[in-house]
Amino acid sequence: MRHKRAGFAVILATALSCGMLTFSTAQAEPKITPKEVELSFHKVEAVVESVNLLKTEIKSTQSEIDDLNVDIGREEKTYNAQKETLSAAIVSQQMDAPLGPTVNLLGSKNPTAFLDGLGAVQALNSSRADALEKFGAVAKELKNRRAQLKDRNNDLMAAQKQAKAKQAEVRKNYNAAKAQLARLTAPQQTAFNTSNVDENVKVDASGRAKAAVDFALAQLGDPYVYGGTGPSSWDCSGLVMKAWAAAGVSIPRVVGPQYAASQPVAMGSLQPGDLVFYGDMSHDGMYLGNGRVVHAPRPGKSVEITGLSGFSKAGRIG
């Protein structure tokens, strides 16, 4: 009987052990692929581009606010000067003729003097009417400017609040992407973070396109940094913007507006210097020819040369 119990105990222990092993295996994190990690980093970059756009809007709104403050200051000076002049004229009129110049004329016994005086009174009244009209126009414009200033300040605060929330989203998604990266094998991580920096690449370009391409290629090996616009670190749209600036062409800061500022080009008709974009406008780069693209990819990598995989739209500058 004891032998049977002992045997049962062994079987039970073995079963429990196997069950625990099965449970442990079931709880293990599923394997992840480099492609999934790449998608996670691009998800972050899409949010970064929205932050870049908000920063551009904030800068533009702040510039409008500064201009409005200058306009308001100038109009306040005009308003105060006209107000002071009108006030002095009213006081002077009341002191010189409490019943008004027209009443004084009615007591005149000289017809010529009466007509001359009446003409002067009419001219004076017309002048004051013009002054009052101008004063009213300045007062109205000043009121409108102050209302505009209030609206733009509200817009600024809303954009700043939204940018702050988006930056928090960037940090959250970036940390999640880094955690995924850490789950890759060591060889996978090495391959994932290796940049293709071919400094001897030859590009058949001319004019402004050549200047833009040359600038972009000169940054090969520089690290990617979210929001980077140089001179030694870049994000994708920051690199593209500065490359074309080096060619004497000003284009927007953010991927979406960069695409909007370009002339659409079929992917089969690309020329060196053309911009290539992801379909969701989360990333862009510059075409070099022969299916190659120079771009700033993501954190952990440097400005590099890659293929056209992932790029589905294109635009030409200039």
C-alpha positions in Angstrom: 0.0 0.0 0.0 2.8 2.3 0.9 4.4 1.6 -2.5 1.3 2.5 -4.3 1.0 5.8 -2.4 4.6 6.6 -3.1 4.1 5.8 -6.8 1.0 8.0 -6.9 2.9 10.8 -5.2 5.7 10.7 -7.8 3.1 10.7 -10.6 1.3 13.7 -9.0 4.5 15.6 -8.5 5.6 15.0 -12.1 2.2 16.1 -13.4 2.3 19.3 -11.3 5.8 19.9 -12.5 4.8 19.5 -16.1 1.8 21.7 -15.6 3.9 24.4 -14.1 6.4 24.1 -16.9 3.5 24.4 -19.4 2.1 27.4 -17.6 5.5 29.1 -17.5 6.0 28.5 -21.2 2.6 29.9 -22.0 3.4 33.0 -20.1 6.7 33.7 -21.9 6.7 36.7 -24.2 6.2 35.8 -27.8 9.1 36.3 -30.2 9.4 39.6 -32.0 10.8 40.3 -35.4 13.1 43.2 -36.5 10.3 44.3 -38.9 7.9 44.7 -35.9 10.5 46.8 -34.1 11.1 48.9 -37.2 7.3 49.6 -37.4 7.3 50.6 -33.7 10.0 53.1 -34.3 8.2 54.6 -37.3 5.1 54.8 -35.1 7.1 57.1 -32.9 8.4 59.1 -35.8 4.9 59.8 -37.0 4.1 61.3 -33.6 7.4 63.3 -33.8 6.3 64.8 -37.1 3.1 65.9 -35.5 5.2 67.6 -32.7 7.4 69.2 -35.4 4.2 70.6 -37.1 2.9 71.9 -33.8 6.2 73.6 -33.1 6.1 75.2 -36.5 2.6 76.5 -35.7 3.7 77.7 -32.3 6.6 79.6 -33.9 4.3 81.2 -36.5 1.6 82.1 -33.9 4.2 83.7 -31.7 5.5 85.7 -34.6 1.9 86.9 -35.3 1.5 87.8 -31.6 4.7 89.8 -31.7 3.5 91.7 -34.8 0.1 92.4 -33.2 1.8 93.8 -30.1 3.8 96.2 -32.3 0.7 97.2 -34.2 -1.3 97.7 -31.0 1.5 99.8 -29.5 1.6 102.0 -32.5 -2.2 102.3 -32.7 -2.4 103.1 -28.9 -0.1 106.1 -29.5 -2.3 107.4 -32.3 -5.4 106.8 -30.3 -4.1 108.6 -27.2 -2.8 111.5 -29.3 -6.1 112.0 -31.1 -8.0 111.6 -27.9 -5.9 114.3 -26.3 -6.3 116.7 -29.3 -10.1 116.2 -29.4 -10.4 116.7 -25.6 -8.4 119.9 -25.8 -10.5 121.2 -28.6 -13.8 120.5 -26.7 -12.5 122.2 -23.6 -11.3 125.2 -25.6 -14.7 125.6 -27.3 -16.6 125.5 -24.1 -14.3 128.1 -22.5 -14.3 130.5 -25.5 -18.0 130.3 -26.2 -20.1 128.3 -23.7 -23.2 128.6 -26.0 -21.2 127.7 -29.1 -19.9 129.8 -32.0 -23.1 129.6 -33.9 -25.0 131.3 -31.1 -22.5 134.2 -31.1 -23.0 134.7 -34.8 -26.8 135.1 -34.4 -26.0 138.3 -32.4 -23.9 139.8 -35.2 -25.4 142.9 -37.0 -22.9 142.8 -39.8 -24.1 140.5 -42.7 -20.6 140.1 -44.2 -19.1 139.2 -40.9 -22.0 136.8 -40.3 -21.5 135.0 -43.6 -17.7 134.9 -43.1 -18.2 133.6 -39.5 -20.7 131.1 -40.6 -18.3 129.7 -43.2 -15.6 129.4 -40.5 -17.9 127.7 -38.1 -18.9 125.2 -40.8 -15.3 124.5 -41.7 -14.4 124.1 -38.0 -17.3 121.7 -37.5 -16.3 119.8 -40.6 -12.7 119.5 -39.4 -13.8 118.3 -36.0 -16.2 115.8 -37.6 -13.3 114.4 -39.7 -11.2 114.2 -36.6 -13.9 112.4 -34.7 -14.4 110.0 -37.6 -10.7 109.2 -37.8 -10.6 108.8 -34.0 -13.5 106.4 -34.2 -11.8 104.4 -36.9 -8.6 104.1 -34.8 -10.5 103.1 -31.8 -12.3 100.4 -33.8 -9.1 99.1 -35.3 -7.5 99.0 -31.8 -10.4 97.0 -30.5 -10.1 94.6 -33.4 -6.4 94.1 -32.9 -6.8 93.4 -29.2 -9.4 90.8 -30.0 -7.1 89.2 -32.5 -4.3 89.2 -30.0 -6.6 87.4 -27.5 -7.5 84.8 -30.1 -3.9 84.2 -31.1 -2.8 83.9 -27.4 -5.5 81.3 -26.9 -4.4 79.4 -30.1 -0.8 79.5 -28.8 -1.7 78.1 -25.4 -3.8 75.3 -27.0 -0.9 74.4 -29.4 1.6 74.4 -26.5 -0.7 72.1 -24.5 -1.2 69.8 -27.4 2.6 69.7 -28.1 3.3 68.8 -24.5 0.8 65.9 -24.7 2.3 64.7 -28.0 5.8 64.8 -26.5 4.7 62.6 -23.7 3.3 60.2 -26.3 6.6 60.2 -28.1 8.4 59.2 -24.9 5.9 56.5 -24.1 6.1 55.0 -27.6 9.9 55.3 -27.8 10.3 53.5 -24.5 8.0 50.7 -25.8 10.0 50.5 -29.1 13.3 50.3 -27.1 11.9 47.5 -25.0 11.0 45.6 -28.1 14.5 46.2 -29.5 15.9 44.7 -26.4 14.0 41.4 -27.0 15.8 40.8 -30.3 18.8 38.5 -30.3 22.2 40.2 -30.0 23.0 39.6 -33.7 19.6 41.0 -34.7 20.2 44.1 -32.6 23.6 44.6 -34.2 22.1 44.3 -37.7 19.2 46.5 -36.7 21.4 49.3 -35.6 24.0 49.1 -38.4 23.8 52.0 -40.8 24.7 51.8 -44.5 27.2 54.6 -44.9 28.7 54.5 -48.3 30.7 57.7 -48.5 32.0 56.9 -52.1 28.5 56.9 -53.6 28.3 58.7 -57.0 25.2 60.6 -58.0 24.4 61.9 -61.4 22.8 65.3 -60.6 23.2 68.9 -61.6 22.2 72.4 -60.5 20.3 72.8 -57.3 19.4 69.1 -57.0 23.2 68.4 -56.9 23.8 70.9 -54.2 20.9 69.4 -52.1 22.2 65.9 -52.7 25.8 66.8 -51.9 24.7 68.4 -48.6 22.7 65.3 -47.6 25.5 63.0 -48.4 27.9 65.1 -46.4 25.9 64.2 -43.3 26.3 60.4 -43.7 27.2 59.0 -40.3 25.6 61.8 -38.3 23.2 60.4 -35.6 19.5 60.6 -35.8 17.8 62.7 -33.1 14.1 63.4 -32.8 13.6 67.0 -33.9 17.1 67.4 -35.1 17.9 70.0 -37.8 21.7 69.9 -37.6 24.4 70.8 -37.7 25.5 67.4 -36.4 22.3 65.4 -35.8 19.1 65.1 -37.8 15.6 63.8 -38.1 14.2 62.9 -41.5 12.5 66.1 -42.4 15.2 68.2 -40.8 17.8 66.7 -43.1 15.7 67.2 -46.2 14.9 70.8 -45.2 18.5 71.8 -44.6 19.7 70.0 -47.7 17.5 72.1 -50.0 18.3 75.2 -48.0 21.9 74.6 -48.9 20.8 74.6 -52.5 19.1 78.0 -52.0 15.5 76.7 -51.8 13.3 77.1 -48.7 10.9 74.3 -48.0 8.7 73.6 -44.9 10.1 71.9 -41.8 7.7 68.9 -41.6 7.2 65.8 -43.8 3.5 66.5 -44.8 4.0 70.1 -45.7 7.2 69.2 -47.6 5.2 66.8 -49.7 2.5 69.5 -50.3 5.3 72.0 -51.3 6.6 69.6 -54.0 5.4 68.7 -57.4 4.1 65.1 -57.4 6.2 62.6 -59.3 5.5 59.0 -60.3 7.8 56.5 -58.5 8.9 55.3 -61.9 10.1 58.8 -62.9 12.4 59.7 -60.0 15.4 61.9 -60.5 18.3 62.6 -58.0 17.2 65.2 -55.5 13.5 64.2 -55.6 11.9 63.6 -52.2 10.4 60.2 -51.4 7.8 59.7 -48.7 6.0 57.0 -46.7 2.4 56.9 -47.6 1.3 58.0 -44.1 3.7 61.0 -44.2 5.6 59.7 -41.2 9.0 59.7 -43.0 10.9 61.0 -46.0 14.3 61.0 -47.7 16.1 62.1 -50.8 16.4 60.0 -53.9 19.9 59.5 -55.3 19.3 57.4 -58.3 19.6 53.6 -59.0 17.0 52.9 -56.4 18.9 54.5 -53.6 17.8 57.0 -50.9 19.7 59.0 -48.4 17.7 59.6 -45.2 17.9 60.0 -41.4 16.2 56.7 -40.3 15.5 56.6 -36.5 17.2 56.7 -33.1 20.1 54.2 -32.8 21.1 54.7 -36.4 22.8 57.4 -38.5 22.2 59.2 -41.7 22.5 56.4 -44.2 21.8 55.1 -47.7 18.9 52.7 -48.1 16.6 51.4 -50.8 13.1 52.5 -51.9 11.3 49.9 -49.7 8.5 51.6 -47.7 8.5 54.8 -49.8 5.4 55.1 -52.0 5.1 58.7 -52.9 7.5 61.3 -54.4 7.8 65.0 -55.1 10.1 67.3 -57.0 11.4 70.6 -55.6 11.9 73.6 -57.7 
